[in-house]
Amino acid sequence: MRRSFAFKCTLLVIGWLLAAIACTQVPARTFWPAAFITLSLPVALGLNAVAALYWLLRNWRVAMLPIGVAVLTWPHFQRGLALHPLHQPPVVKGLRVRVLSANVRIFNVYPQLREKDPTSPDKMIRWLADNPADVICLQEFYNEPRPSRQDGHTFQSIDRIGRQAGRQAFLSKTLTNSIGAEFGMAIFSRYPIVGRGTITFDKLTQNHAMYADLRLPSGDTVRVFNFHLQSMSMDEKDIVDSYSSKAGLKAKGLGLMRRFKRGLVARSVQMDTLTRRFERCRYPLLLCADLNDLPYSYSYDQLADRFQNAWATVGTGVGSTYNGALPFVRIDNQFVGPQWIVDDFRVHYEVPYSDHFPTTAVYQLK
């Protein structure tokens, strides 16, 4: 009787797991509740592993069922918990391209953003300028073309990260304020930029995409996309309050749900726009993004179906990139096309100057 109940539970878990994977293919603009099923995918994967262990100790023939499912769904497991503890970068055969991506939170230009460390803007910009990366993609970028009376040359970030560090710069500008300061996204490159463009989602806001075509010393041209998808616009404290108590859930839950839904729908539309652009590109692709979405989501799934995720390919662990109270959140990613070999990937937890940790990767063209 007990084994019969356990077997039924195993079948239920497998059905749940397969349904959650199927829901990753459903865009929120079509049926947004599917996103909640996809968020349960890590739990279903974990329970399937528990079922496999349970049956291995009792009936190895039955155990083959959850084990087989685990093998088939291993790439989905690796999305959230990569396991490559023995990974060693391959022997260098050709040119290695180092890529850095970061959401820099406008370099903490406003006083309330640098209360904990007034020197964080200069530290962050200096770290980026000194980094050996060949290509740097920055979201929530900020630049002051002229020195300011208060901060001097601190926020002349295009000059400091670009020209002074031997890199060309492409700024995709979304706003210029009254003092001439520029907001947007940026790509910096030690290789010649031979083409460039901006992709808007309905209208030009901080949530958009940009690309630059780079001519490598080998003569190959590659295209780098830098994009920032729709944020949830949800306060971290509201999220923590909502799951900390029933009163918090009652007070904050409905508002958070509305914003969650709006973000899901917007990102699904934005991702569909981008995938059409990716499919038309004839160059090898490098993608840097603040997805504002977890590895178990429609946005991530559309990318993972077409590209290699650098962390899932060579990393070990969760690889969280959000610098805040919410744990295990990886929303910043790098993806590359099949023409690339991923040598290395790293999250820079030693650089805490934004609410996102920078990531760097090393690639080789095959």
C-alpha positions in Angstrom: 0.0 0.0 0.0 2.8 2.4 1.0 4.7 1.6 -2.2 1.6 2.2 -4.3 1.1 5.6 -2.7 4.8 6.4 -3.3 4.5 5.4 -6.9 1.5 7.6 -7.4 3.4 10.5 -5.8 6.3 9.9 -8.1 4.0 10.0 -11.2 2.5 13.2 -9.8 5.9 14.8 -9.4 7.0 13.8 -12.9 3.7 15.2 -14.4 4.2 18.5 -12.4 7.9 18.7 -13.7 6.9 18.2 -17.3 4.1 20.6 -17.1 6.4 23.3 -15.6 8.9 22.8 -18.4 6.1 23.1 -21.0 4.9 26.3 -19.3 8.3 28.0 -19.9 7.4 28.0 -23.6 4.2 30.0 -22.9 4.6 33.8 -23.3 2.9 35.8 -20.6 1.1 37.9 -23.2 -0.8 34.8 -24.1 -1.4 33.2 -20.7 0.4 34.9 -17.8 -0.6 32.5 -15.0 1.7 29.9 -16.7 4.6 31.9 -15.3 3.7 30.8 -11.7 3.9 27.1 -12.8 7.4 27.7 -14.3 8.5 29.3 -11.0 7.8 26.0 -9.2 10.2 24.1 -11.6 13.1 24.1 -9.1 10.8 22.4 -6.5 9.6 19.8 -9.0 13.2 19.1 -10.0 14.2 18.6 -6.4 11.3 16.3 -5.6 12.1 14.2 -8.7 15.6 13.8 -7.3 14.2 12.8 -4.0 11.9 10.2 -5.7 14.9 8.8 -7.6 16.9 8.3 -4.3 13.8 6.8 -2.6 13.3 4.2 -5.3 17.0 3.4 -5.6 16.9 2.2 -2.0 13.7 0.2 -2.5 13.2 -0.9 -6.2 15.8 -0.1 -8.8 13.5 -0.9 -11.7 11.0 1.8 -10.6 14.0 4.1 -9.9 14.8 4.1 -13.6 11.7 6.3 -14.2 12.6 9.4 -12.1 16.3 8.8 -13.0 15.5 8.9 -16.7 13.4 12.0 -16.2 16.3 13.6 -14.3 18.7 12.9 -17.2 16.3 14.3 -19.8 15.7 17.5 -17.7 19.3 17.9 -16.6 19.7 21.1 -18.8 16.9 22.7 -16.8 18.5 21.7 -13.5 21.7 23.3 -14.7 19.9 26.6 -15.3 19.3 27.1 -11.6 22.2 25.1 -10.1 25.2 24.7 -12.3 27.6 21.8 -11.4 31.0 22.0 -13.0 33.4 21.8 -10.0 36.2 20.3 -12.0 36.0 22.7 -15.0 39.3 23.9 -16.3 39.6 26.5 -19.1 40.8 24.8 -22.3 44.2 25.3 -23.8 44.1 28.6 -25.8 43.9 27.9 -29.5 43.2 31.4 -30.7 41.9 34.8 -29.7 40.3 35.0 -26.3 37.6 37.6 -26.0 36.9 38.9 -22.4 33.4 40.3 -21.9 32.2 42.2 -18.8 28.5 43.0 -18.2 27.0 45.0 -15.3 24.0 47.0 -14.3 25.8 50.0 -12.7 22.7 51.7 -11.2 23.7 55.1 -12.8 26.9 54.9 -10.8 25.1 55.9 -7.6 25.0 59.5 -8.8 22.2 60.5 -6.4 23.2 61.0 -2.7 20.7 58.4 -1.4 22.3 55.7 -3.5 25.8 56.3 -2.0 24.9 56.9 1.6 26.8 53.7 2.7 29.9 54.6 0.7 30.2 58.2 -0.7 33.2 57.1 -2.7 31.4 54.2 -4.5 30.9 56.1 -7.8 34.6 56.6 -8.3 35.4 53.1 -7.1 33.0 51.5 -9.5 34.1 53.6 -12.6 37.8 53.0 -11.7 37.2 49.3 -11.4 35.6 49.2 -14.8 38.3 51.3 -16.4 41.1 49.2 -15.0 39.4 45.9 -15.9 41.2 43.8 -18.6 37.9 43.1 -20.4 37.9 43.7 -24.2 34.2 44.4 -24.3 32.1 46.0 -21.6 28.3 46.2 -21.7 26.7 48.4 -19.1 23.0 48.9 -18.2 21.6 51.9 -16.3 24.6 53.9 -17.5 25.3 57.5 -16.6 27.8 60.0 -18.1 28.6 63.7 -17.6 30.4 65.0 -20.7 31.8 67.9 -18.7 33.3 67.9 -15.2 30.8 69.1 -12.5 31.6 71.6 -9.7 30.7 69.1 -7.0 32.1 65.8 -8.4 34.8 67.0 -10.7 35.7 64.3 -13.3 34.2 61.4 -11.4 31.2 60.9 -13.7 33.0 61.5 -17.0 32.5 57.7 -17.4 32.7 57.5 -21.2 36.1 59.2 -21.1 37.4 57.1 -18.2 36.1 53.7 -19.2 36.5 54.4 -22.9 39.1 56.7 -24.4 41.5 56.8 -21.5 41.4 53.0 -21.2 41.9 52.4 -25.0 38.3 51.5 -25.8 35.8 52.8 -28.3 32.4 53.7 -26.9 28.9 53.5 -28.1 26.3 55.2 -25.9 22.6 54.4 -26.5 21.1 57.5 -24.9 17.6 57.5 -23.4 17.6 60.9 -21.6 19.7 64.0 -21.3 18.9 66.1 -18.2 19.2 69.9 -17.6 22.9 69.8 -16.8 23.7 67.8 -20.0 24.2 64.5 -18.1 23.3 61.4 -20.2 21.4 58.3 -19.2 21.1 55.0 -21.1 23.2 52.0 -21.9 26.7 51.6 -23.3 29.1 49.3 -25.1 32.9 49.8 -24.8 35.3 47.8 -27.0 39.0 47.5 -27.6 38.1 46.2 -31.1 36.9 48.6 -33.8 33.2 49.2 -33.8 32.1 48.8 -37.4 28.3 48.9 -37.0 25.8 49.9 -34.3 22.1 50.3 -33.6 19.4 50.7 -31.0 16.3 48.6 -30.6 13.3 50.2 -28.8 10.4 48.4 -27.2 7.4 50.5 -28.2 9.2 53.7 -27.0 12.8 54.5 -26.0 13.2 54.0 -22.2 16.0 52.6 -20.0 14.4 49.2 -21.0 15.7 48.7 -24.5 18.4 47.0 -26.5 21.5 48.1 -28.4 24.1 46.3 -30.5 27.6 46.8 -31.8 29.4 45.0 -34.6 33.1 44.4 -33.7 36.0 43.6 -36.0 38.3 41.1 -34.3 42.0 40.9 -35.1 41.3 37.6 -36.8 39.2 39.5 -39.4 35.9 38.0 -38.1 33.0 40.3 -37.3 30.9 39.6 -34.2 27.8 41.3 -33.0 27.4 42.2 -29.3 23.9 42.8 -27.9 23.4 44.7 -24.7 19.8 44.7 -23.4 17.8 45.6 -20.3 14.3 44.0 -20.0 11.3 45.4 -18.2 11.7 45.5 -14.4 9.1 44.4 -12.0 9.0 47.9 -10.4 8.6 46.1 -7.0 10.2 47.4 -3.9 12.4 44.8 -2.2 10.9 45.6 1.2 7.4 45.0 -0.1 8.4 41.6 -1.4 10.0 40.6 1.9 7.0 41.9 3.9 4.6 39.9 1.6 6.0 36.6 2.5 7.0 37.4 6.1 3.5 37.5 7.5 -0.2 37.2 6.7 -0.7 40.9 7.4 2.2 41.7 5.0 0.7 39.5 2.3 -2.7 41.1 2.7 -1.3 44.6 2.6 1.2 44.2 -0.2 0.1 41.1 -2.1 -2.4 42.4 -4.6 -0.3 45.4 -5.7 2.8 43.2 -6.1 0.7 40.7 -8.2 -0.4 43.5 -10.6 3.2 44.7 -11.1 4.4 41.2 -11.4 1.9 40.5 -14.2 2.7 43.8 -16.0 6.4 42.9 -15.9 5.8 39.4 -17.2 3.7 40.5 -20.2 6.2 43.3 -21.1 9.2 41.0 -21.0 7.6 38.4 -23.1 6.8 40.9 -25.8 10.3 42.4 -25.6 12.0 39.0 -25.8 9.9 38.1 -28.9 11.1 41.3 -30.5 14.8 40.5 -29.7 14.6 36.8 -30.8 13.5 37.9 -34.3 16.5 40.2 -34.5 18.8 37.5 -33.3 17.6 35.1 -35.9 18.2 37.6 -38.7 21.8 38.2 -37.7 24.6 36.6 -39.8 27.4 37.2 -37.3 28.4 35.2 -34.2 26.5 36.6 -31.3 27.5 37.7 -27.8 24.6 38.7 -25.5 24.8 40.6 -22.3 21.6 41.3 -20.4 19.8 42.3 -17.2 16.8 40.1 -17.9 15.0 41.0 -14.7 13.8 37.4 -14.9 14.9 34.1 -13.3 16.4 31.1 -15.1 12.9 29.5 -14.9 11.0 31.9 -17.1 9.8 32.4 -20.7 12.5 35.1 -21.3 15.4 32.9 -20.2 14.0 29.8 -21.9 13.8 31.6 -25.3 17.5 32.5 -25.0 18.6 29.1 -23.6 16.9 27.3 -26.5 19.1 29.2 -29.0 22.3 30.0 -27.1 24.7 28.8 -24.5 24.4 30.4 -21.1 27.9 31.1 -19.8 27.2 30.3 -16.2 25.2 27.1 -16.9 28.0 26.0 -19.2 31.0 26.4 -16.9 29.9 27.7 -13.5 29.2 25.9 -10.2 26.4 26.9 -7.8 23.5 29.3 -8.1 25.5 32.2 -9.5 23.3 34.8 -8.0 23.8 38.3 -9.3 21.4 40.4 -7.3 23.0 42.4 -4.5 20.1 42.7 -2.0 18.0 40.9 0.6 16.5 38.5 -1.8 18.7 35.4 -2.0 19.7 33.2 -4.9 18.5 35.6 -7.6 20.3 35.4 -10.9 18.9 38.0 -13.3 22.1 39.1 -15.0 23.3 36.8 -17.8 25.7 36.3 -20.7 24.7 34.1 -23.6 26.7 33.2 -26.8 25.9 31.4 -30.0 27.1 27.9 -31.0 30.2 29.4 -32.8 31.8 30.2 -29.4 33.6 28.1 -26.7 32.9 29.3 -23.1 36.3 29.3 -21.3 35.3 30.9 -18.0 32.6 32.8 -16.2 32.7 34.7 -13.0 30.4 36.8 -10.8 32.3 39.6 -9.0 31.0 39.6 -5.4 34.0 41.7 -4.4 32.4 44.7 -6.4 29.4 45.6 -4.2 28.8 49.2 -5.5 25.5 48.5 -7.3 22.4 46.4 -6.6 23.8 44.0 -9.3 27.1 42.2 -9.2 29.2 42.5 -12.4 29.9 39.3 -14.4 32.8 38.6 -16.7 33.4 35.7 -19.2 36.1 34.6 -21.6 35.2 33.2 -25.0 36.9 31.7 -28.0 35.6 31.4 -31.6 35.7 27.9 -32.8 
